[in-house]
């Protein structure tokens, strides 16, 4: 059985939407539909109800096997790599935006000094890759925000920071030393794609503060800080971030203003649950040790 079919099936099962699953896998919707149809022909049973998308009883049973099969394949690949004494050990580090601020390069440098023979690969992550890059094994560790809620993922909290609003410089409150949630909830927020994980969407839009209601949305989509800033500087929307964002992204035509009554948020190091890789364990240990030396910034 083609492993691509299993990945396509699990993406649709988790997203419960063909379009979002296709975007997550970077394939066309028609290609994804073809994968599912081929899998259903091979298994001789329908796996999804189509409207709305949900697993059939056969699909629910197959989902358990599909996850086990992919996990077994990944474990076999890791085992073979470990058995080859000539293979160069590699640690793939995912970083969303500026990660955990100044702590990110500090941890990477500490690991480089501790394990100079391990090859480090840095992978930029978009807002849509809150967990997918880690779970698809494109990266081994990931600096993301906010905390991940997934039984397959372990998180180590690294920083807690005040929230800010990223707004056009002409905004009527642009010169304020601080604002409150009531000042920002009705602003048009830059839109993230539908397949963006819900924890990140809720974080970005202050969903809890608005009682679960959707925000006004900008006409622009964004999956990176630079795309947010481009839209904000063009006066087409606003964004939200952690306070360290203002230190890393200075952009003409934009301002960063603290939101004093918004709960502080965390940045975390995410890893796969029970990952046996010694490099991952050491990286986690260094990150949590160094995090204790980085005080929360007001």
C-alpha positions as CSV (number, residue, x, y, z in Angstrom):
1,X,0.0,0.0,0.0
2,X,1.3,3.5,-0.9
3,X,2.3,5.4,2.2
4,X,1.1,8.6,0.5
5,X,-2.5,7.2,0.6
6,X,-2.2,6.6,4.4
7,X,-1.0,10.2,4.9
8,X,-3.8,11.6,2.8
9,X,-6.4,9.5,4.6
10,X,-5.2,10.6,8.1
11,X,-5.0,14.3,7.0
12,X,-8.7,14.2,5.9
13,X,-9.6,12.3,9.0
14,X,-8.0,14.9,11.3
15,X,-9.1,18.0,9.4
16,X,-12.6,16.7,8.5
17,X,-12.3,18.8,5.3
18,X,-10.8,17.9,2.0
19,X,-9.7,21.4,1.1
20,X,-7.9,21.9,4.5
21,X,-6.3,18.5,4.3
22,X,-5.0,19.2,0.7
23,X,-3.5,22.5,1.8
24,X,-1.8,20.9,4.8
25,X,-0.2,18.3,2.5
26,X,0.6,20.8,-0.2
27,X,-1.3,18.8,-2.9
28,X,-4.3,19.8,-5.0
29,X,-7.8,18.9,-3.8
30,X,-8.3,16.8,-6.9
31,X,-5.1,14.8,-6.2
32,X,-6.2,14.3,-2.6
33,X,-9.6,13.1,-3.6
34,X,-7.9,10.7,-6.0
35,X,-5.8,9.3,-3.2
36,X,-8.9,8.6,-1.0
37,X,-10.8,7.0,-3.9
38,X,-7.9,4.8,-4.7
39,X,-7.6,3.7,-1.0
40,X,-11.4,3.0,-0.9
41,X,-11.1,0.9,-4.0
42,X,-8.2,-1.1,-2.5
43,X,-10.0,-1.6,0.8
44,X,-13.4,-2.2,-0.8
45,X,-15.3,0.1,1.6
46,X,-16.2,3.8,1.8
47,X,-14.0,5.5,4.4
48,X,-15.7,8.9,4.6
49,X,-19.2,10.4,4.6
50,X,-18.8,13.3,2.1
51,X,-21.3,15.9,3.4
52,X,-20.3,16.8,6.0
53,X,-16.9,15.0,6.0
54,X,-16.7,12.4,8.7
55,X,-15.4,8.9,9.1
56,X,-17.6,5.9,8.3
57,X,-17.4,2.9,10.7
58,X,-14.9,1.3,8.3
59,X,-13.0,4.6,8.3
60,X,-12.8,4.7,12.1
61,X,-11.4,1.2,12.2
62,X,-8.9,1.9,9.4
63,X,-7.7,5.1,11.1
64,X,-6.3,3.1,14.0
65,X,-4.4,0.8,11.7
66,X,-3.2,3.7,9.5
67,X,-1.6,5.5,12.4
68,X,0.0,2.3,13.6
69,X,1.4,1.6,10.1
70,X,2.9,5.0,9.7
71,X,4.4,5.0,13.2
72,X,5.9,1.6,12.4
73,X,7.4,2.8,9.2
74,X,8.9,5.9,10.8
75,X,10.3,3.8,13.6
76,X,11.9,1.4,11.1
77,X,13.5,4.3,9.3
78,X,14.9,5.7,12.5
79,X,16.2,2.3,13.5
80,X,18.0,1.8,10.2
81,X,19.5,5.2,10.4
82,X,20.8,4.5,13.9
83,X,22.3,1.2,12.7
84,X,24.5,2.9,10.1
85,X,27.7,4.0,11.7
86,X,28.5,6.2,8.7
87,X,25.2,8.1,8.9
88,X,25.6,11.7,10.0
89,X,23.3,12.4,13.0
90,X,21.0,15.3,12.2
91,X,18.7,17.3,14.4
92,X,16.0,19.3,12.6
93,X,14.8,22.4,14.5
94,X,11.5,24.1,13.5
95,X,11.1,27.8,14.4
96,X,7.9,29.7,14.1
97,X,8.6,33.3,13.5
98,X,11.2,34.4,16.0
99,X,10.6,31.3,18.2
100,X,11.1,31.9,21.9
101,X,12.9,35.2,21.3
102,X,16.5,35.5,22.6
103,X,16.2,32.0,24.2
104,X,16.0,30.3,20.7
105,X,19.6,31.1,19.5
106,X,20.9,30.5,23.1
107,X,19.6,27.0,23.2
108,X,20.8,26.2,19.6
109,X,24.2,27.5,20.4
110,X,24.4,25.5,23.7
111,X,23.4,22.3,21.8
112,X,26.0,23.0,19.1
113,X,28.7,23.3,21.7
114,X,27.6,20.2,23.6
115,X,27.2,18.1,20.4
116,X,29.4,19.6,17.7
117,X,29.2,16.5,15.5
118,X,25.4,16.6,15.2
119,X,24.3,18.5,12.1
120,X,21.7,21.1,12.8
121,X,19.0,22.0,10.2
122,X,16.8,25.0,10.9
123,X,13.3,24.9,9.3
124,X,11.1,28.0,9.3
125,X,7.5,27.2,10.3
126,X,4.4,29.0,9.2
127,X,1.4,29.7,11.4
128,X,-0.3,26.6,9.8
129,X,2.5,24.3,11.0
130,X,1.8,24.6,14.7
131,X,2.1,20.8,15.0
132,X,2.1,19.3,11.5
133,X,5.8,19.7,10.8
134,X,6.6,17.9,14.0
135,X,4.0,15.1,13.6
136,X,5.0,14.5,10.0
137,X,8.6,14.2,11.2
138,X,9.9,17.1,9.0
139,X,11.3,18.5,12.3
140,X,12.4,16.9,15.5
141,X,11.8,19.8,17.9
142,X,9.8,23.0,17.3
143,X,9.7,26.5,18.9
144,X,6.1,27.4,18.6
145,X,3.3,29.4,20.3
146,X,0.9,29.0,22.1
147,X,1.2,25.7,23.9
148,X,0.2,22.6,21.8
149,X,-2.8,20.5,23.0
150,X,-2.2,17.1,21.4
151,X,-1.7,13.7,23.1
152,X,1.1,13.0,20.5
153,X,3.1,16.1,21.5
154,X,5.1,17.0,24.6
155,X,5.6,20.7,25.4
156,X,8.1,22.5,27.6
157,X,7.1,26.0,28.4
158,X,10.0,28.4,27.8
159,X,8.7,31.9,28.0
160,X,5.7,33.8,29.2
161,X,5.1,37.2,27.7
162,X,2.7,40.1,27.6
163,X,0.4,40.3,24.5
164,X,0.6,43.2,22.0
165,X,-1.5,44.5,19.1
166,X,0.3,45.1,15.8
167,X,-1.5,48.0,14.2
168,X,-1.0,50.6,11.4
169,X,0.9,53.7,12.5
170,X,-2.1,55.9,11.7
171,X,-4.4,54.0,14.2
172,X,-6.0,56.5,16.6
173,X,-4.4,54.7,19.6
174,X,-1.0,54.2,18.0
175,X,0.6,56.7,20.4
176,X,-0.9,55.1,23.5
177,X,1.5,53.6,26.0
178,X,-1.0,50.7,26.4
179,X,-4.5,49.6,25.4
180,X,-7.1,47.2,26.7
181,X,-8.9,44.3,25.0
182,X,-12.0,46.4,24.5
183,X,-9.9,48.8,22.3
184,X,-8.8,46.0,19.9
185,X,-11.5,43.3,19.7
186,X,-13.5,45.1,17.0
187,X,-10.5,45.7,14.7
188,X,-10.1,43.7,11.5
189,X,-7.6,41.0,12.1
190,X,-5.3,39.7,9.3
191,X,-6.8,36.3,8.3
192,X,-5.0,33.0,8.6
193,X,-5.9,30.0,6.3
194,X,-8.8,27.7,7.4
195,X,-6.4,24.8,8.0
196,X,-4.5,26.8,10.7
197,X,-4.7,24.8,13.9
198,X,-7.3,26.1,16.3
199,X,-5.0,26.9,19.2
200,X,-3.1,29.3,17.1
201,X,-6.2,30.9,15.6
202,X,-7.6,31.4,19.2
203,X,-4.3,32.9,20.3
204,X,-4.1,35.3,17.4
205,X,-7.7,36.5,17.5
206,X,-8.1,36.7,21.4
207,X,-11.0,34.2,20.9
208,X,-11.6,33.6,24.6
209,X,-11.9,37.4,25.3
210,X,-14.5,37.7,22.5
211,X,-16.6,34.8,23.9
212,X,-15.8,32.5,21.1
213,X,-17.1,34.8,18.4
214,X,-15.2,35.2,15.1
215,X,-13.3,38.5,14.6
216,X,-13.7,41.0,11.9
217,X,-11.2,39.9,9.3
218,X,-8.9,41.7,6.9
219,X,-9.1,40.8,3.2
220,X,-5.5,39.6,3.4
221,X,-4.3,36.1,4.4
222,X,-1.0,35.7,6.3
223,X,1.1,32.7,7.4
224,X,4.3,34.5,8.4
225,X,5.1,37.6,10.5
226,X,6.3,39.4,7.4
227,X,3.0,38.8,5.6
228,X,1.2,40.2,8.7
229,X,3.4,43.3,8.7
230,X,2.9,43.9,5.0
231,X,-0.9,43.9,5.5
232,X,-0.7,46.1,8.6
233,X,1.5,48.7,7.0
234,X,-0.9,48.9,4.1
235,X,-3.7,49.7,6.6
236,X,-5.6,46.6,5.7
237,X,-5.7,44.9,9.1
238,X,-4.1,44.3,12.5
239,X,-2.3,41.4,14.1
240,X,-1.4,40.3,17.6
241,X,1.8,38.8,19.0
242,X,4.0,38.4,22.1
243,X,5.9,41.5,23.4
244,X,9.2,40.2,22.0
245,X,7.7,40.6,18.5
246,X,8.4,44.3,18.8
247,X,12.1,43.7,19.4
248,X,12.5,41.5,16.3
249,X,10.2,43.1,13.7
250,X,10.5,46.9,13.2
251,X,8.5,47.7,10.1
252,X,7.7,51.2,8.7
253,X,4.1,52.2,9.0
254,X,3.4,49.8,12.0
255,X,3.3,50.1,15.8
256,X,3.3,47.5,18.6
257,X,1.2,48.5,21.6
258,X,0.8,46.4,24.8
259,X,-2.6,45.0,25.6
260,X,-2.6,45.3,29.4
261,X,-5.6,43.2,30.3
262,X,-4.9,40.3,28.0
263,X,-3.6,37.1,29.7
264,X,0.1,36.5,29.2
265,X,0.9,33.8,26.7
266,X,3.6,31.1,26.5
267,X,6.0,30.1,23.9
268,X,7.0,26.4,24.1
269,X,9.4,23.8,22.8
270,X,7.3,21.0,21.2
271,X,8.6,17.4,20.7
272,X,7.0,14.1,19.9
273,X,5.8,12.1,22.9
274,X,8.5,9.7,24.2
275,X,10.9,10.5,21.4
276,X,13.9,8.2,22.1
277,X,16.4,10.3,20.2
278,X,19.2,11.3,22.6
279,X,19.7,14.5,20.7
280,X,16.1,15.5,21.3
281,X,16.3,14.7,25.0
282,X,19.5,16.8,25.3
283,X,18.0,19.7,23.4
284,X,14.9,19.6,25.7
285,X,17.1,19.6,28.8
286,X,19.2,22.5,27.6
287,X,16.1,24.5,26.6
288,X,14.4,24.1,30.0
289,X,17.6,24.8,31.9
290,X,18.3,28.0,30.0
291,X,14.7,29.0,30.2
292,X,15.0,29.3,34.0
293,X,17.7,31.9,33.4
294,X,15.5,34.0,31.2
295,X,13.1,36.1,33.4
296,X,9.6,37.0,32.1
297,X,9.7,40.4,30.5
298,X,7.0,43.0,31.5
